[in-house]
Amino acid sequence: MSAGFGARLAAATADHGPLCVGIDPHPGLLADWGLPDDASGLREFGLRVVEAVGGRVAAVKPQSAFFERHGSRGVAALEEVLAAARAAGTLTIVDAKRGDIGSTMAAYADAYLRDGSPLAADALTVSPYLGFGSLQPAVDAALETGRGLFVLCLTSNPEGAEVQHARRGAGAGVESVAAHVAREAAQVNAPVVAAGDALGPVGLVVGATIADAAARTGTDLAAVRGPLLAPGVGAQGAGAAELAAVFGDARRQVLASSSRGVLRAGPDADALRAAARAATDEAAQALRG
């Protein structure tokens, strides 16, 4: 890959707007589309989404869990969906939220970030809650191959605050776990941005509906200098006022993620495209306004 993930994502959002379309083949959505809840249904669902929005949005984000639930054939369907998105010239983010230590983390990195792997994506979601340092094999792989990571930081589920808002350290060094995760990501991104990329390769997952949690936890999102994957923009509840509260000066780093808001328009390809255009326009207005 000739450019790093941050630079390629910045170019994609400039061309197509700040929207990532999730590919989440829930059983209910499969039924609504008239597809079976099996590997063949997953394959058809994912390929139809890519056919409809590929080359028209900044990125697509298959949720690995919905493919994994159908075993090896489901994973094979995920491989086909990723290959189709690559052929369409659309960035891919595998939403797998992997996180482990040592050789196991290295194996996850090999699966999702290695050139030539059938599961390789442009970026992978990862969990830092075995310690940010446990992600080093994935960080190394991303830097080596020009791919990216989205690290869970401030999520919208109510249980997340138990860990993410907790304070660590002592005296003047006290900081929240979320702030620590953001600071570690910023350190990885700093030399890449200094070398000229618009954004570094290590982004964060930050829910668009977390209100003032970033401010309350002392999490400096703008300083990360990486992309911010934001579920919850637009139809899911977060408009311009909410985004200003959540992201502040970091709004232009945000990649809004929409899944059901677009997918429920299917299976008709034209309807999917129209829904994606509407979601893109809504996100752009909220984030760029």
N, C-alpha and C positions, 0 to 999 in steps of 0.2 A: 504494500500500500504506500502510495507516494506521499500522503499527508496523514497527520495524526488524526485521531478520532474527533478531538475538539474542533479542529479546523474543518473537517468534513461535515460535522454536524452544523457548524456555523454557516457553511455554504448551503447546506440543505435547507435550513430554516430561512435563509435569505431568499432562496428560490421558491420555496413551497409554503412558508409560514411555520409558526412554532407549534405544530401538532404532531403527536405520535398516536397512531391508531392501534389500540390493543387488539390482539387476536385471542379472544377468550371463549372457546367453544363450550360454554356451559351447557349442561343437558337441556335446560329450558330453551336456550337459543337454538340449539340443534333442532329441537322439536318445532319451534316457530318457523324455522327454515325448511321444514319437511325432510330433515336429514336424520339418519339413524344415529343413536348414541354408541358408535363403535369407531374403529380406526378409519373405515372408509368415509364415515360422516365427518370426522375431524379433518381428513385430507381435503374433502370437497369444500368444507367450510373455509379452511385456511386459504386454499387456492383461489376461491371466489373473492375473498377479501383482498388478496394481493392483486388479482386481476382488476378489481374495481379501483383500488387506490394506489397501486404501485406506480411510481413515477409522478404521483400527484401530492404526496404528503412527505414530510421530512423523514419519518421513520415509521416502522411497524414494530409491535412488541408482542410476540407470542408468549402466552403464559404457559410455561413448561408443564405445570401440574396437570392441566387438562389433557395434555397429550400423554403424559406418563401413566395416567390412570388406566390406559388401555395397553400397557405393556410395550413389548418390542415393536408391535405394529403401530402403536400410537407415536412412539419415538421416531419411527421411520416416516410417519406423516409429518412430524415436526421438521425433519430433515428436508423433506420435499418443499415445505412451505418456506423455509429459509433459503433454499436454492432458488425458488421462484422469485423471492424478493430481491436476492442478489442479481438475478437476471434482469429484473425490472429497474435496477439501479437505485433501489431504495434501501436506506440504512435499516439494520435490524438490531433489536435489543431483545435478548432472551431474558425473560423475567423468571429466574430460577431461584434467586435469593440464596445462593450458595455461601457457605461459611464453615470452615474447618481448619485444621492445623496440619502443618508439615506436608508429608507426601500426599495426604488426602486432598488438601487444598491445591497442591500442584497438579493432581489428577483432574480436579474440576477445571483448573485453568487450561489444561491440555485439551479437555473435551470442548470447551466453549470459546477459547481464544487462540488456538493454534491454527496456523495456516494449514489448510488441507483437511481439517477435521470436518466431518459431515454435519456436526452441530455448531460449527464456528459461526459466531455472529459478530456484528460490529461492536457490540457492547453487551455486558452481562450485569444483572443486578446481584449484589453480594451483601452479606450481613457481617458487620464488624464486631459482633458481640461475643466473640472469643478473643477480643483484643484486636485493634486495628492492625497490629504487626502480623497477625495470623493471615492477613490478606496479601502478604508480600509476594507469594508466588503468582497470584493473579495480577498484582501491580506490575511485576517484572514482565509477565507475558504480554500485558497490555502495552507497555512501553516498547517492547521488542517488536510487536507485530502491528503497531499503529491502531490498536483497538482501545476500547474504553470500558470503564466500570461505573456503575451507579451504586453508591454505598448507602444503605439505609441510615437515615439520620434523624429526621423528625417526621414520623408517620402519623396518619390521622386516626388510627385505631386507638380507643381510649386506654388500652392496656400498655401501649408503647411508652407512655409517660413514666411508668414505673422505673424503666431503665434509662430512657433517653434524657429525662429531666433530672435524674439523680446527680448529686454533686460528688466530685472526686478531688483529691488533693488536700492541702492544708494551707492555712494562712493566706497570703496573697496569691498563692497558686491554685486556689479553689476554682474549679470550672465544672460545668455540666458535662455529662457524657456526650451529649449532642455537640456541644462546643468543641470538645476534644476531637471527635470524629471529623468535624469540619476543618479544624486546624491541621490535622494530619493530612487530609486531602489537599489542603492548600499547599503544604510543603512538597507534596509530590508534583503538583501542577506548576509550582513557581519556576523551575528551570525551563519547562516546556513553553510557558507563556513568555518568559524572557527571551527565548529563542525565536519568537515571532508568531506562535500560534494564537489565534483569538481566544481559545479556551483550552485548558488542560484536559488530559484524558480521564481524570477521576472526578466524576460528578456525584451528586447526592440525590437521594429520594426524599422529597419534602412535600408532604401533603398540602394541597392548596386550601384546605379548610381548617388549618391549625391555628388560625387567628394570630395572636401575638406571641406564640410559643417561641419563635426564634429570638425575639427581643427578651423574653422572660428568662430564657436559658443562656443568654449571652452568646448566641450562635451567629457569627458573622458570615452570612451567606455570600455577600459580595466579594469578600476576601478569598473565598475558595478559588475563584477564577476558573471554575469548571461549570459544566451544565447542571441544571437542576431539574430533575424529572418530577413533574407535579401532577399526580392524580387529583381529580376533583375540580378542574377548571371548567367554567361555562355551565353546561346543562346539569352538572353534578353539584352546583351550588356556589362556586366561587366566581364572582365578577370583579370588576376593576377595583372597587373599594376593598374587598377582601384580599385581593392580591397585593394591593399596596401595603396592607397591614402585615401580610405574611412575608413578602419578599423585598419590599422597599426598593432600594437602589439596585437590587439584584434581579429585577423583573426581566431584564433583557437576556438573562442567562437561562430563562425558564423554557423547558420543553413541556408543553401541556400534554397530558395523556388522557385520551378518551377511549373507552371500550364500548360499553353498552349504548352510550349516547349515539354512536355511529352504527354499531352492529344491529341494533334493533330496527334499522331502516331496511335491512336485507330481507330476502336474498337478492332482490333485483339490483343489478350492478349500477344502473343509473341512479337509483335511490341511495345506494351506498355512497356513490361519488358526491351526490348533492348533500348528504348528511356530513360527509367529511369536509366539504367546502364550507358549509355553515359553521361547523365546529372550529375550523381553521380561522375563519373570519372573526368569530366570537373571541377566540383565544388571542388573536392578534390585536384586536381592539382593546381587550382587557390588559394585555401585557405591554403593548407599545404606546397605549394612550397616555 
